[in-house]
Amino acid sequence: MYPALAVLKALQDDEQSRWSTSPDSPNLELLWIGGEGGIEVDLLIREKIPFKTIPAAGLHGVGLRELPGNLWQIFKGFFAARKMIKEFHPQVMLFTGGYLAVPVALAGRAISSRFRPRTLLYVPDIEPGLALRTIARLSDQIALTVEESMNYFTSPSKLRVTGYPTRPDLNIFGEEEARRVFRLVSNIPTLLVFGGSKGARSINHALMDILPELLVDYQVIHIGGHLDWSEIEAAKTRLPSELASRYRAYPYLHEEMGAALRVSDLVVSRAGASVLGEFPMFGLPAILVPYPYAWRYQEVNARFLERRGAAVVLQDNELSTHLKNAVQDLMIDRKRRASMRQAMLSMAAPNAAESIADLLHGLVSVPNPGRI
């Protein structure tokens, strides 16, 4: 959802610019369609973004017992989405992936051709999954994070490489200000450990096992997620005071996430699509641990960065035996980290959100932007 928020901010900035030169420019109108009980609801409320929800469920990897129920959810989601699209009457729709987007894309296609909205699909990961491949067939244009993703599509005329759209609020902290946010000192290297919005249990447990040893030499920012938060808090209370003073643990970060990325010397992370945009934005060397129990997209993302010298890849089952050495080896080797930093920076795409916003404007079939 963060790429979509970044594009929305670019659209809003563009609207303000147009309004300053032409007060008669129409207002941007937005409707966000999310899943019932989705993790994005709190953030959408926080950002004051109008939204509605539909039933949704995935099909990839679903067992025969769950399949009928999931198909029924998709069926209900399709009709709910079609009703919303007819009522809102958008000129263009943006999809950023996930099984939720499939019934919405199908619903948009089912609208009468006279009122059918144009559609843009943004593919965050390098390799698209089943949902994205389905939506791609229904889309007028497809925006890609990297050029390598073109190999997975058969309609090159639809494809545009834009880069990964990053939120502008990530990049508001200078290094000194970021250090003050976490009360860190400048003469001790900082390690960021991050498992994603829900955390990563295997990464959390591996870190807890070696945390006292790491804290002898490093400061650690640990974003552990809510699922393991009680364990993380308990582990922190067991640390000697001189080590606990170097440990910063949080279930999740919002505005401060940019400060964490800015101040860190190395990150240990899963390999979701955000690593293709946020780590390059800060030139942050990474140890990536692809999630092993889902589609291979995280493995593909991680290997992409590894081949370019920007990351080291550890498998999930190697964490308990290899994480400490992997961290220490990179922290000691400043020359290698500097090389990884440059490799990351070379992949940054600071104007990606604006590029996708331009594609959306280009898809609008009437002269004035109207509803987007």
N, C-alpha and C positions, 0 to 999 in steps of 0.2 A: 504493500500500500504506500510505502514511502516514495517510490518513484512517481506514483500518481499525485501525491501531495506536492512534490517538487514541480511537476508540470502545472498543476493548478496555481501554484504561486507565480510561475512564469506567465500564465494567462492573466492573472490578476494584475501583475505589474504592467503587462502590455495594455490592459484595459485602462489603467490609470494614465499611462502615457498617451493613449489615444484621446482620453477625456480631456487632458490638459491642452491638446491642440484642436480638438473638435468636441465641444460640449454636447453635440447632438448624437455622438456615438452611442449605440445601444448598450445596455448593461449586460454583463456576463451573467447568464443564468445557469445554475449547476444543480444536478441531482446525482448523488452518490448512491449506487445500489450495492448493498452488502449482504452478507449471509446472516440468517437469524442466529443470535448468540455469538456472532463473530468477535474476534479479539480487537477489531478496529473500532468498535462502537464507542468505547471510552475516549479514544483519540479524536474521533469525529465530533463528539460532543465538546471536547476540549477545544478543538479548532473552530467550532461553530459552523460546521459544514452541514448543509441540509442532506439528509439521507433517508432511504427506506430499505427495508430488508425483505429478502425472499427465502424460501426453503431451498436448500442446496445440499448436494452430497457428491462424493467422488465415485469413480468406477474403477480406476486403475488399482490393481492389487486387492480388489474387494472379493471376498469369498462368496460362494454360491448362496449361502444363507442370508448374507446382507444385501445381495444384488437386487432382489425385487423391491426392498424398501428404499434403496438408494435411487433406483429408477423412478419410483413413485415421487420421491422428493424432487428429482430433476423435472418431472412432469409438472408438478405443482409450481415449481420455481419458474418454469417457462410461461405459464399462464399469468402468474403474478407479475413477472417482468413485462410481458406484453401489455398488460393493463397500465402499468406505470409509464411505459414508453408512449402509449397512445395518449395518456393524459398530459404528459410533460412535453411531448412532441419535440425532441431534440433534433438539431441539424447534424450533429456528429457525436459519436460515442467513442470513448477511449477504453481499451481493455489492457490490463497489465498482467493477465495470467490467472491461473487457479481454476478449479472446477466450477466455482460460482459463475464465472464469466460465460460458460458454455450455454446455459439456458437463456442468459441475457442476449448473447449474440444470436442465438436461434430466434429469439423473440423479435429482435430488431429486423432480422431477415424476413420474418413473417408479416411485417407491416406492409401495407399497400405501397407499391413502387412510387406512387406520387408523394407519399409522406415518409418513405423509408430513410432513416438517417445514414449518412456515410460513416464508415467505421475505420478506426486505426488501432492496430494491435501493437503494443510494445512488448518485446521479448527480453526479459531481464537476464535470464541465464543463457549460457552459450548454446546448450542443447535444449530445444523445446520439448516439453513433455506432451502427453496425449491431448490434454485440454488445449494447449497452445496450438498444436498442429490442427486440431479441429477448428478453432477460431480463425486460424490463418486462411483457411479455405473460404471463409465468409467475409474476410476483411478487404477493404479497398486498398489499404496500405499497411506495411509492416515495418516498424522501427526496431533496429537491432542494437545491442550493446557493443558487439565487436564484429569485425568482418567475417571471422570464422563461422559465425552462425548462418551465413548465406548458404553454406553447404547442406543445410537441413531443409531448404525450401526449393520448390520447383517453379516459382514465378518470380524471376529476378526483377522484373519491371516494377513489382510492388515494394521492393526492399529498399530501405534507407538505413545507413549506419549512423547513429546519433550519439552513441555512448550511453553511459548509465546516468540518469538524472539524479543529482544529489540535492538534498535540502539546503538552501542557503544559510539556514540557522546553524548548520554544523560548523560553518567556517567563520564564526564571529569572534572566536577566542584567539588572542595572541598567546605565545608560549608562557610568558610570565603570568598572565591572567589565568590561564588554564592550570598552572601549577598552584596558584592560590586557591582555586576552586576546591582542590583536593588536599590542600595543606601539605604539599610535597616539597622536598628540597631539591636543589639543582645539581648536586654533586653525587647523586645516587641514581643509577639507571632505573627506569620504570617499565614494568611489564603489565600489559593489559590482558586479562583473560575474560573471554566473552563467548557465551554459548548461544546467543540469539535471544529473541524476546521471551521465550519460555525457559531459557536456560538449557544446559546440556549436562545431564547427570553424570555421564562418564568423564567429561572434562572437569566438572566440579570435584568429583571423587579423586581423580588423579592429582588435581591441584592440592586438595586437602592433605594428601599423603606426603607431599614434598614441600608444603608451604613453609614450615619452619626453616628448612634448609635454604629455600629461595630468599627468605626475608633477611637472612644474614648479609646478603649482597645486594638485594634489590628492593625497590618499592613495588607493591602489587595493587593494582586496581582490579577488583573482581566483580563482574556483573553476573551474578549466579542464577537469576530467574527466581520465580516465586515458589516453584515446586520443591526446591532444596533449601529454602531460606532458613528454616529452623536448624538444619544441620550446619549451615554455614555460620550462623550466629553462635552456635555451640562451639564450633571449632575456633572461632575468634576468641571466645572467653578462655580457652585453654592455652592461648599463646602467652609467653612471657611478655611483660609490659614493653620491654625494649624492642621486641619484634612486632607486637600488636600496633605500635606507633607507626609502622611502615605499611600497614595493611588497610586498604579501603575497600569495603564490601558493600554491595548494593543489590537489591533484587532486580532493579531496572533503572535506567537513566533516560530522561527526556532531553531537556535543554542542555544538560551537562555532557551529553554523549560526545559532542564536538570537542569539548575540553579534554575528555579522556583520550580521544584519538590524537589530538594535538600534542599532548604532553608525553605520550608513550614512545618508548624506543623499540618495542617489539610487541606483537599481539599474538595470542593463541585463540583461535576462533574456529567455528564451523565454517563452511564454504558456501553459504547461500549467496544469492545474486548480489547482495550489497557489497561483498568483498571486491567485486569488479568495479565499483564506483567509489566507495567511501575510503578504502585503504589507498588507492591511487591518489585520491584527493589530498591526502596527507603524506604520501610517500612512506607509508608505514609497513616495514617488513613484517612478514606473517609466517606463523606456523599454523597450517590449515589442517583441520581434522574433519574430513567429509562425513556427514551423517550416513551410517551404513544401512539403515533400515527403510530406505525409500528409493525412488527413482535415482539413477546415477548422476543427476545433474550436478550435485555438489562435487562429486569426483571429477567431472569434466571441468568445472570451474577451477578447482584447486590445481589440477594438472596444467591448465592453461597458464596460470600464474607461475607455477613451478618452472615450466619450460622457458619462461621469459626471465628467470632468475629473480623473481620478486617474492617467492614464497618457498617454504619447505613443507612437504606433505607428510603427515603421520596418519596411519590408519587408526581407527577407533580402538582396535584390540592391541595397539602398541603403546597406548597412553601410559599404562602403569609401569612399563619398563623403559620407555624412551623419552618421555616428556622432559624429565629433569635435564638429561644430557643435551637434548635438542635446544632447550632454553639457554643453558649455560654456554654451549658451544657458540651460539649466535651472539650472546651478550659479550663474550670475551673477544670475538672476532669483529672488531669495529669496521675493518676494511670491507668485510663481506656484507655487513649490514648497510654500509654506505652504498655499496653496489646494488643491493636489493632496494634500497630507498630510491635510487635513480631509476631502476627498472619499474617500480611502482609509479613514480611520477610521470614517466613517459606514457603511461596508459590513461592518465587523467583526461576527462572530457568536461571541462567546466561549463560549457554552453549546451550540454545535452538537453536540459529541460527546455531551454528556449528553442532548440531545434525541433523538439517534438511539438511544442506549442505552435511553431510555424507550420508544421505539417497539418495540424488540426485546422488552423485557419485556411490552409490551402485546400482542404477537403470540403469546406463549406461551399455549397453550390450556388449561393446567391451573393450579390455584392457586399451586403452588410453582414457582419458576423451573426446577428440574431442570437438565437439560443445555442449555447455550447454545453 
